[in-house]
């Protein structure tokens, strides 16, 4: 066992036990965020854009325990994601990729993943060069948002064939899926980032037929998860040669390096402020957990930066485990990843446990401990 595994083993066990406690508390509903003191969850009936992370957590626990009952619970939760296949939202990438990819060889999850891939492919707008944000969650439909890229890239690219299902589920979007995945990613990089060393972030832009693309005020440029989401999408693309277009690997590698360098706090910390414009405001451990997963993926891409990415991922995981995951003597339920920030501008759940933060922390720890292959989730 490596030092990294030894240091994060208790955190992995606590987080996995927390999944069981949460499942008992929420029943058939989907957890969204939990109060930092008592751990009581705010839930949703359909899961919203975070439903896939809860299903994914249940699959990670099933793989951790090997228990048939845990596997049945994960499968039942994933089945409840099916209505999102027909929903007009680019967050189908987050919902249907992360809700199915950790399922391994589960045939029903693979089938849902394939349906999702075809639905997202059909939503591609050739004139805009991307899959629009959609209107299923309210607001204008013709948006480009950074959180509409992660999950969507591997879902379209056919990465599901690597889950071990043997069904070729992720290939159901066909070669066209890989082309659309590449177009969707690169269009968002063009719109949401500056050029060269200036990666000024525009997390969301709205399309107007007369004015073209214009930045939105919300989320703000300093939004912590903006860089983290894009870094994750770039890492997934670098792991998939089928997404290569002329000049793409070099561009993506450079973008990954620059995004990773700016993914912490302004002082270079491991856990970023929820809004870089408010360095003394709340932190966002969920952004740190997303970044750790992205870095673990980048560490699997051959190149001179692989070792540095692995080292930084391990440092983030140790910081989260030691400083932000509740322990048995904390007076709170053990295994909560605290200090996640849902929405700093609205002062909504600013120091809470967030279901997607839990998921990405669990995924990273599971990968470090050999429970999952990070390149397949």
C-alpha positions in Angstrom: 0.0 0.0 0.0 1.3 3.4 -1.0 1.5 6.3 1.4 -1.3 8.0 -0.5 -3.6 4.9 -0.1 -2.7 4.6 3.6 -3.5 8.3 4.2 -6.9 8.3 2.5 -8.1 4.9 3.5 -10.1 6.0 6.5 -11.7 8.8 4.5 -12.8 6.4 1.8 -14.4 4.1 4.4 -16.1 7.1 6.1 -17.4 8.5 2.8 -18.8 5.1 1.7 -20.5 4.6 5.1 -22.0 8.1 4.7 -23.6 6.9 1.4 -25.4 4.2 3.3 -26.6 6.6 5.9 -27.8 9.1 3.3 -29.6 6.3 1.4 -31.5 5.4 4.5 -32.4 9.1 5.1 -33.6 10.1 1.6 -35.4 6.9 0.5 -36.5 7.3 -3.1 -35.7 11.0 -3.3 -32.4 12.4 -4.5 -30.0 14.3 -2.0 -28.9 17.7 -3.1 -27.1 19.4 -0.1 -26.9 18.7 3.6 -26.7 21.1 6.6 -23.1 21.2 8.0 -24.2 20.6 11.6 -26.6 17.7 11.6 -26.2 16.4 8.1 -29.9 16.8 7.2 -30.4 16.6 3.4 -32.4 18.9 1.2 -33.7 16.6 -1.5 -35.4 16.6 -4.9 -38.0 14.3 -6.4 -36.4 13.9 -9.9 -32.8 14.6 -9.1 -32.4 17.9 -11.1 -28.9 18.2 -12.6 -27.3 16.3 -9.7 -29.3 13.1 -9.8 -26.6 11.2 -11.7 -24.1 11.9 -8.9 -26.3 10.2 -6.4 -26.8 7.1 -8.6 -23.0 7.2 -9.2 -22.3 7.3 -5.5 -24.5 4.2 -5.0 -22.6 2.4 -7.7 -19.3 3.3 -6.1 -20.5 2.0 -2.8 -21.7 -1.2 -4.5 -18.3 -1.7 -6.0 -16.6 -0.9 -2.7 -18.7 -3.4 -0.7 -19.4 -6.0 -3.3 -22.9 -6.4 -1.7 -25.7 -7.5 -3.9 -28.2 -5.4 -2.0 -26.1 -2.3 -2.7 -25.9 -3.2 -6.3 -29.7 -3.5 -6.5 -30.1 -0.1 -4.8 -27.8 1.5 -7.3 -29.6 -0.1 -10.2 -33.0 1.1 -9.0 -31.7 4.7 -8.6 -30.2 4.7 -12.1 -33.5 3.5 -13.5 -35.1 6.6 -12.0 -32.9 8.8 -14.2 -34.6 7.5 -17.4 -36.9 10.6 -17.8 -33.9 12.8 -18.3 -33.1 11.1 -21.6 -35.9 13.2 -23.2 -35.3 16.4 -21.2 -33.9 19.3 -23.2 -30.7 20.0 -21.2 -27.0 19.7 -21.8 -26.7 18.6 -18.2 -27.8 15.2 -19.5 -24.0 14.7 -19.7 -23.7 15.1 -15.9 -26.8 13.1 -15.2 -26.6 10.2 -17.6 -22.8 9.7 -17.8 -22.0 9.9 -14.1 -25.2 8.0 -13.2 -24.2 5.0 -15.5 -20.4 5.0 -16.0 -19.6 3.7 -12.5 -22.0 0.8 -13.0 -19.4 -1.4 -14.7 -21.1 -4.4 -16.4 -24.7 -3.5 -15.6 -26.6 -4.0 -18.8 -29.5 -1.7 -17.9 -27.2 1.1 -17.0 -25.4 0.6 -20.3 -28.6 0.7 -22.2 -29.6 4.0 -20.5 -26.2 5.4 -21.3 -26.7 4.5 -25.0 -30.1 6.1 -25.1 -28.7 9.2 -23.5 -25.9 9.4 -26.0 -28.3 9.3 -28.9 -30.5 11.9 -27.4 -27.7 14.3 -26.7 -26.4 13.7 -30.3 -29.8 14.6 -31.7 -29.8 17.9 -29.7 -26.5 19.0 -31.4 -27.0 22.4 -33.2 -24.8 22.4 -36.3 -25.0 26.2 -36.8 -24.0 26.9 -33.2 -21.4 24.1 -33.2 -22.5 22.7 -29.8 -25.3 21.1 -27.8 -27.2 24.1 -26.4 -27.8 24.3 -22.7 -31.6 23.7 -23.2 -34.6 24.9 -21.3 -35.5 21.9 -19.1 -34.1 23.6 -16.0 -35.6 27.0 -16.8 -34.1 30.1 -18.3 -33.0 30.7 -21.9 -32.3 27.7 -24.1 -29.4 29.0 -26.3 -26.7 29.1 -23.7 -23.1 27.8 -23.7 -22.2 26.8 -20.2 -19.1 25.1 -18.9 -21.1 22.7 -16.8 -22.7 21.5 -20.1 -19.4 20.0 -21.2 -18.2 17.4 -18.6 -20.0 14.1 -18.9 -21.3 15.1 -22.3 -17.8 14.6 -23.9 -17.4 10.9 -22.8 -21.1 10.2 -23.2 -20.9 11.2 -26.9 -17.4 9.9 -27.5 -18.3 6.3 -27.0 -16.3 5.8 -23.9 -18.9 3.5 -22.4 -17.4 0.7 -24.4 -14.6 0.7 -21.8 -16.8 0.0 -18.8 -16.6 -3.7 -19.3 -20.3 -4.2 -20.2 -19.4 -5.8 -23.5 -22.5 -4.3 -25.1 -20.8 -1.4 -26.8 -23.2 0.9 -25.1 -21.1 4.0 -25.4 -20.6 3.4 -29.1 -24.3 3.8 -29.8 -23.7 7.4 -30.8 -21.4 6.0 -33.5 -18.5 7.8 -35.1 -20.7 10.9 -35.4 -20.8 11.0 -31.6 -17.0 11.4 -31.3 -17.1 14.2 -33.9 -19.9 16.0 -32.1 -18.1 15.5 -28.7 -15.0 17.2 -30.1 -17.0 20.0 -31.7 -18.9 20.6 -28.5 -15.8 20.8 -26.4 -13.7 23.0 -28.7 -16.6 25.3 -29.3 -17.0 25.8 -25.5 -13.2 26.4 -25.2 -13.4 29.0 -28.0 -16.3 30.8 -26.3 -15.6 30.4 -22.6 -11.8 30.9 -22.5 -9.4 33.6 -23.7 -6.4 32.7 -25.8 -2.8 31.9 -25.1 -1.8 32.5 -21.5 -4.9 34.6 -20.9 -7.5 32.0 -19.8 -10.1 34.6 -18.7 -13.1 32.5 -17.9 -16.6 33.2 -19.1 -18.6 30.4 -17.5 -21.8 31.1 -19.4 -22.7 32.9 -22.7 -26.1 33.5 -24.3 -26.7 33.5 -28.0 -28.7 36.2 -29.7 -29.4 36.1 -33.4 -28.5 39.7 -33.8 -25.6 40.2 -31.4 -24.1 36.7 -31.4 -22.6 35.3 -28.2 -22.6 37.5 -25.1 -21.3 36.7 -21.6 -23.8 36.2 -18.8 -23.4 37.8 -15.4 -24.2 34.5 -13.6 -22.1 32.5 -12.9 -19.4 35.1 -12.4 -16.0 34.8 -14.1 -14.4 33.8 -10.8 -16.8 30.9 -10.2 -14.8 28.0 -8.7 -16.4 25.2 -10.6 -15.9 26.9 -13.9 -12.3 26.0 -14.3 -12.8 22.6 -12.6 -15.6 21.6 -15.0 -13.6 22.6 -18.1 -10.5 20.9 -16.8 -12.4 17.7 -16.3 -13.8 17.8 -19.9 -10.4 18.5 -21.3 -8.9 15.6 -19.4 -11.6 13.2 -20.7 -10.8 14.4 -24.3 -7.1 13.9 -23.9 -7.8 10.3 -22.8 -9.7 9.6 -26.1 -7.7 9.7 -29.3 -10.9 9.4 -31.3 -11.6 13.0 -30.4 -8.4 14.3 -32.1 -8.8 17.0 -34.7 -5.8 18.8 -36.3 -3.9 20.5 -33.6 -6.2 19.4 -30.9 -3.9 17.3 -28.7 -1.4 20.1 -28.3 -4.1 22.7 -27.7 -5.8 20.5 -25.1 -2.5 19.7 -23.3 -1.7 23.4 -23.1 -5.2 24.3 -22.0 -5.1 21.6 -19.3 -1.8 22.9 -18.0 -3.1 26.5 -17.8 -6.4 25.5 -16.2 -4.7 23.2 -13.7 -2.4 26.0 -12.7 -5.3 28.3 -12.0 -7.7 25.8 -10.4 -6.8 26.6 -6.8 -7.2 29.8 -4.8 -5.4 33.0 -5.9 -2.7 32.1 -3.3 -2.2 28.8 -5.0 -4.2 26.8 -2.4 -5.6 23.4 -2.9 -9.2 24.3 -2.1 -10.4 27.3 -4.1 -12.7 30.2 -3.0 -16.2 29.8 -4.3 -15.7 33.1 -6.1 -12.2 34.3 -6.9 -13.4 37.9 -6.5 -14.2 37.1 -2.9 -11.0 35.4 -1.6 -12.2 35.8 2.0 -15.6 34.3 1.2 -16.6 30.6 1.4 -14.5 27.9 0.0 -15.7 25.2 -2.5 -14.5 21.7 -1.7 -16.7 20.4 -4.5 -14.5 22.3 -7.0 -11.4 20.8 -5.4 -12.8 17.3 -5.6 -13.7 17.7 -9.3 -10.2 19.0 -9.9 -8.7 16.0 -8.2 -10.6 13.7 -10.5 -9.5 15.7 -13.5 -5.8 15.6 -12.4 -5.9 11.8 -11.8 -7.2 11.5 -15.4 -4.5 13.8 -16.7 -1.9 11.8 -14.8 -2.9 8.8 -17.1 -2.1 10.8 -20.2 1.5 10.2 -21.3 3.5 13.4 -21.1 6.0 15.4 -19.1 3.3 16.8 -16.7 1.8 13.4 -15.7 3.8 13.1 -12.5 3.0 16.6 -11.4 -0.7 16.1 -12.0 -0.7 12.9 -9.9 1.2 14.7 -7.1 -1.2 17.6 -7.0 -4.2 15.3 -7.1 -2.9 13.4 -4.1 -2.2 16.7 -2.3 -5.8 17.8 -2.8 -7.2 14.5 -1.6 -5.1 14.6 1.5 -6.3 18.2 2.2 -9.9 17.3 1.8 -9.6 14.1 3.9 -7.7 15.8 6.7 -9.4 19.2 6.9 -12.9 18.9 5.4 -14.2 15.3 5.9 -16.0 14.8 9.2 -14.5 12.2 11.5 -16.0 9.9 14.2 -15.3 12.5 17.0 -16.5 15.6 15.2 -20.0 15.7 16.7 -21.4 15.4 13.2 -22.2 12.4 11.0 -18.9 10.9 9.8 -17.9 11.0 6.2 -19.4 14.4 5.2 -17.4 16.5 2.8 -18.1 19.9 4.2 -17.3 23.5 3.0 -18.9 23.0 -0.4 -20.6 26.0 -1.8 -23.7 25.6 -3.9 -24.2 29.3 -4.9 -22.1 32.0 -3.1 -24.0 34.9 -4.8 -27.3 33.7 -3.5 -25.8 32.7 -0.1 -27.3 29.2 -0.8 -25.7 26.3 1.0 -22.3 27.9 1.2 -20.6 25.6 3.8 -22.5 22.4 3.2 -22.1 18.9 2.1 -22.9 18.7 -1.7 -23.9 15.5 -3.4 -21.6 16.1 -6.4 -18.7 17.0 -4.0 -19.2 13.6 -2.3 -19.3 11.9 -5.6 -16.1 13.3 -7.0 -14.3 12.8 -3.7 -15.5 9.2 -3.6 -14.6 8.6 -7.2 -11.1 10.0 -6.7 -10.5 7.9 -3.6 -11.9 4.8 -5.2 -9.5 5.3 -8.1 -6.5 5.7 -5.8 -7.5 2.5 -4.0 -8.0 0.5 -7.2 -11.7 0.1 -7.0 -12.4 1.9 -10.3 -10.4 2.8 -13.4 -10.5 6.5 -13.5 -10.2 6.5 -17.3 -13.5 4.8 -17.6 -15.7 7.1 -15.4 
